[in-house]
């Protein structure tokens, strides 16, 4: 990780109404900055004693943190089962539909779900401000949002909100039966005996991936590479918002403002703060679209050789599933409609 001798006041006088951050200046990631703000010794002590994170994992975390760069959004930690959920979706779309999906993209929800139709923070806020409280309100909103931390060590003092705590202890915020969650996906594609087939896939998953740890998703975006002004976070400003624990908005500022603050001396000296967490809006058109600017790298502690064996076995089993061709084509058409290339 880069050593910070001093942080110049590069962002002290920026106008908070401006979207994006110019990428001509040097980048400092949120994991790095929090270590300077709170001290490595303090953070690691709390993580070991309260979050029960083995000290031997810290070099692994440091390797991950060095990959933070312009466009870095944040991290999501989840249980081992969420990997099964993601792999079934991705492998099935690749093997049954014949759709190419890039390596640096993972599905955070099932694409094509009709409730995932709010395509920006503004649409999300407008929709929910007008709704009355109904029984399934929280369930739907939970499906439409992904809880994230800015850096690896964010919320290190908060139980249940620390990304690497969830990862190291193989936990998610809630217990989910992923086979049941995936049954509607297989029904939509027309795969027969969905529950039975999914349980068979789960057996393959459990056979090969035996390491007791969760997954760590490192999420970023690359809109600055094609933006005419080369400003970072134009995509994230539309798809993310600063949040407090529970998901309510921290303030009405763009998420890029919080990234700006996190790179200042004021932040290091505790004269300025960023939001506790952030939320990513999950929608079919952008954040579940492999043609978008969103990039998702998944980290784990599994044996790479076993991962290759597992993926080969999973893909082979999925290729041999029987399905209704008409339903498959209909679902593929729906995805193509949603997955138009995002405008550069």
N, C-alpha and C positions, 0 to 999 in steps of 0.2 A: 504494500500500500504506500502511496506517495507520502512523504513527510512534509508537513506544513511548517515552514519557518515563520511566515507571517502572511496574513490574508489582506490583500490590498482592498480598499473600499471601492471595488469595481462596480458594485450594484447599489451603492448608497443613495444615489440620486435618480434612480430609475422611476419613470412614471408608471404607477400601478394600473393604469387603464390600458397600457400597451400589452397586447398578447404576444407570447413567445419570448425567447431569450436569444440575443445574438450569440452565435457560436464562435466568434473570433477570440473571445477571452478564454482563459484557462478554466477547465472544469474541475469542480470539487464535489465528490459524491456525498450523499447524505449519511452513509455509513461512516465514512472517514470523518466528516464534520462532527458527528455526534461523539465519536471517540475523543476528539479534541475538546468538545464542550463539557463532557462529563468525566473524562479520563478513562483510559482503557482498564486500569486497575479496578475502578469502581464498577464499571459495566460487567466485567468478567466475574467479579466477586458475586454480584447479584445473580447473574445467569447461572453460576455454578450452585449457589446455595439455595436460591428460591425457585429457579426455573428447572433445576436438576439437569443441566446440560453438561455432559462430560467435557473436561478441559481439553481432551485430545481433538475435539471438533473445531477448536478455534482456528488452526491453520487452514482447515477446509473453508470456513467462513471468510477468512481473509482472502483466499483465492477467488471466491465469488465476488467479494466487494471490489476487487481490482478491475472487474469488468464493467463497473458503473461508468457511464460516459454520457455525453449529450444524448438526450432522448430517454434516459433512464426514468422509469415511472415509479417502480417500487417492487415489493415482494408480497407473495401470498404463501403461507405455510398451510399444509393440509395433511390428512392421514394418508396412509398407503392406499386405501381403497379408492381415493380420488384418482390415482394413477390408472387403476383398472377402468374406471368410468371414462377417462380421457382416451385411453388406448382403444377401447371398444368403439367409441365414436370415430376416431381417426382411422383406425385400421379397416373398419367396415365401409366407410366412405371411400377409402382407397381401393379396397379389394372387391367390393360388390358394385359400387358405382363407377369405378375406374377413374375417380377424380384425383388429380395430383394435389398433394398438400405439402407445403414446404416444411423442412425439418425444424425451423425455428418458429413453429406455430403449434399451439395446443388448443383444444376446444374446452372452454370453461363452462359451457352449457350445451345442450343439444340444439344444433342449428335448425332453424325452421319453426321453432316453437312460437305460436301465435302471440304469446304474452310478451315476447322479447322484441317489441316493436317501437320502443322509445329510443330515438336515434341520436339523442344528445342530452346533455345535462339540462338544457332549457326545456326540452320536451318532457323529460322526467319530472322536473319541478312543476311545470304547468299542469301536467296530468294529475299528479298526486295532490296538488293544492286544491283542485276542483272536486276530488273524490270525497265521498262520505266514508266514515270508518265502517268497514264491513268485516265479516268473519275471516276471510282469507287474505285480507290486506297485507299483513306481515309476510305471509307465505309467498305471495306474488312479488312483493318488493324484494324479498330475500333472493328470489330467483333472478331478479333484474339487476342485482348489485354484486360486486366482488369486493370484499373487505381487504385492504392492503395497508402495509406500512411503507414509509419512504425508504428506510434503511434496514439493514439486517438486525440492528440492535435497538431499533425503535420500540418504545413501550417495554423496555427491558424490566421495568419495575411493576408492570401491570399484568396480573395473572389473566391468562386467556386471550391476551391481545398482542403477545410477542411472537412474531413470525417464526423465529428459530426455536422458540419454546415448543410451538405446535409441531414443527418439523422433527425435532430431536425426540419428542415424546410420542410421536405417531398419533397426533390428535387433530381433529377439526373442531370448529366451533359447535357443531351439532352432530349427532349420530345419524347417519343416512344409510339406508339399504340401497346400494347402488344397482343391484340387479333389478329391484322394483322400479328404480328411476329410469332404467334403460329399456324396460319392456315397451313403453309407448313408441320409442325410437324404432325398435325392431318391427313393431306392428305397422308403423308408417311406411317402412320400406317394403313390407310384405314378407318378412322372414317368418316362416312357420315355426311353431313350438318355441316362441321367444324365450319364455322363462327357463325352460329346460336347456336350451342352447346357451343362454347366458350363464347358467350355473356351470355348464361344462367349460365355458371359457374362464370362469372364475377359478375352477380347479386347476387349469393350466397356469393361470396367474400365480396361484398360491404354491404350485409345485416348484416353479423356477425362482420366484422373487421372495426369498426367505429372510432377508435382512430386516430386522425390526426397526424401521424408521419410516418417517413420512416422506413427503416430497416438498421441495422448495421451488417455487416459480419465480423467476427473475423476469420482470415484465418491462418492456421498453417500447419506444416507437421511433420511427426514422423519418418523420415528415420533414425535418430540416434538410435532408439530403436532396429533396426535390423542390423545396420552397424557394421562391425567387430571392428572398432576403436572407436565406440560410438561418432563419430563426428556429430554435427548438421549441417543441411543445405546442405547436398549433393544433395537432391532432388531440393531444391529451387535454388541452383546454376545453375542447368540445365534449370529451368523453369521461372526464374525471372531475370530482369536486372534493375540496377539503372537508374532512368529517371529524366528528367526535365519536367516542365509543358509543355504539348503538346505531350509527349511521346518519344522525342528523347533521346538517351543514354546520361547519365551524364558523364560517363567515361567507360573504358573497363575493370574495375575490376569486380570480382565476387560479387554477392550480399552479400555473407557471409563476405566479407571484410568490407562492410558498417555496418553490425551488430557488427563486432569486434570494429570498430571505435566508435560506439555509446555506448560502455561500458567502455570507457576510461576517465581518468581525462582530457586529451587533448580536448575531445569533450565537456565535461562539462565547461571547461574554454575557449571555443570558439577558441582553437588553431587548431582544426581539425573539418571538416564538413562531413556530409553524404549527399547523393543525396536528392533533394527536394521531390521526390516521387519514386515509383517503379512500374514496370509493370509485370503482370503475363501472360505468354503465354497460350492461351486457345486452347487446342487440344484434339482430341478424345482419344488418347492413354494414356494420363497421367492426365491432369487437369480436364477432363470431365469423368474420369474413377473412379467409386466409389470403385474400388479395389486398387487404388493407395495410396500413402502416404499422399495425401492432405486431410485436415480436415477443415470443414467450420461450424462454429457455428453462428447462426443467433439470433440477439438480437432485441427486439422491446418493445413497451409500451402497447401492447394489453392486454386485460383481459384474463388470462390463461383459464378461464372457457369458454369464448366465442371462444377462439382458438380451444378448444376441440370440441365444437359444430360445428364450421365451418369446421374443418377437417372431421368430421363424415359426414356432409352433402355433402361436395365436393367429398369425396371418393364414397359415395353412388350414386351420380349423374354420376360420371365417370364410375362406374361399369356397369351402365345401358345403356351406349352408344353403338350403333350398329357399327360394324366395319367389314372390309374385312379380313377374317382369313388369307388368303394367304399373303396379304400385311403386316399384323401384324407379321407373322412368319418371313417374309423376313427382316423386320426391326429389330426384335429381334436377328436374326442371325448376322446382321451387328454389333449390339451392342456387342454381345458375341465375335466377332472377334476383336473388338477394346478394349474390357475390359479384356484382359488377365491379370492375377495377375502380378503386377510390381515386378521385380526381387528384392529380398532382398539383 
